[in-house]
Amino acid sequence: MIKKILKNKWFFRLIGIVIFIFILNKINLKETLSFFLNLNLSYLVLAILIMVFASTIKPYRWQYILKTMNINYSFWQVFRLYFIGLFMGIVTPGRLGELGKIIYLKKNNHSFERSLASIMIDRLADIFYLIISGFIGLFLFFYFFKNLIIIGFSIITIGIILFIIIIKIKKAKIILKRLIFILVPKKYKQKIEKSFSEFIENIKLYKFKNYFKIFILTTLSWLVSYVAVYFLTKSIGMMNVSFIYLTVSITIVSLVTLLPISISGLGTREATFLMLFIPLGFTNEQIISLSLLIFITNFIIIPIIGLSCWLITPITTNIKNRV
């Protein structure tokens, strides 16, 4: 019985929810609400407009990823599909957001393996950026983490070298297969196993210049997002937060929320914000207000854009029949 519970991924997701409830019990909810009631609307509107602009960069990045595989769509087509995927990821359980993209691509006669490769590269681009910038940020602001940084960069360097070796050496492909299976939902593993070579060939289409451009676009998307969050801090009255410190903090928070111990980062995000911003002299209530404001604005913007795109280009194909 205990083993079954531990194997259930939703059991670990509850950790973040428990942390979130614990934090809410430790703060003054009326004071927290007062920060929302007294938001500076000028800064808030500016932050939302910047977020909307930022939302165009990642679809452009995915368009470039697809184009490298000779899958050509207009930016508007990719933009709609990208946000339909994000919308589906919010309103449905599991990884149906990514599945929606695969369905659409398959409907246009693109293979499952090629579609999945493009999505994995798109997702890993953000993870790679966060890891790199996160360790750089720790080095700049938290000198007592130097040993951890050295270990982290060593692991990253070894990981990159191993990835290159695995791609080049045929005998090592089985290792890459196991690593990829960690990211692939269980019910699709059999399909990937049958055509793993085709999947690898699609990955090998990308050269250094392609990965470099993907990284530049990823960095740009995050920089614009940092600016949006900077104005959110202003809207809630946190006027003396430096932009550089904020970017490092957001990067660290984003890394922590990747851990599969929460739902949409609830709990883990708030706890990390408290750890990073309490030393600056802000109250718990103000810090939690900022964390929730970031969550709410993203949660509102993505569904609005995604739902609008869905109404224009609905994915009505039966999922089970397509994948």
HELIX and SHEET records of a PDB file:
HELIX    1   1 ILE A    2  LYS A    7  1                                   6    
HELIX    2   2 LYS A    9  LYS A   26  1                                  18    
HELIX    3   3 LEU A   29  LEU A   37  1                                   9    
HELIX    4   4 LEU A   41  ALA A   54  1                                  14    
HELIX    5   5 ILE A   57  THR A   68  1                                  12    
HELIX    6   6 PHE A   75  VAL A   91  1                                  17    
HELIX    7   7 LEU A   96  LYS A  107  1                                  12    
HELIX    8   8 PHE A  112  PHE A  141  1                                  30    
HELIX    9   9 TYR A  143  PHE A  145  5                                   3    
HELIX   10  10 LYS A  146  LYS A  168  1                                  23    
HELIX   11  11 LYS A  170  ALA A  172  5                                   3    
HELIX   12  12 LYS A  173  LEU A  183  1                                  11    
HELIX   13  13 LYS A  186  LYS A  194  1                                   9    
HELIX   14  14 PHE A  196  ILE A  203  1                                   8    
HELIX   15  15 PHE A  208  SER A  235  1                                  28    
HELIX   16  16 PHE A  243  THR A  257  1                                  15    
HELIX   17  17 THR A  268  PHE A  277  1                                  10    
HELIX   18  18 ILE A  278  LEU A  280  5                                   3    
HELIX   19  19 ASN A  284  ILE A  312  1                                  29    
HELIX   20  20 ILE A  319  ARG A  322  1                                   4    
END                                                                             
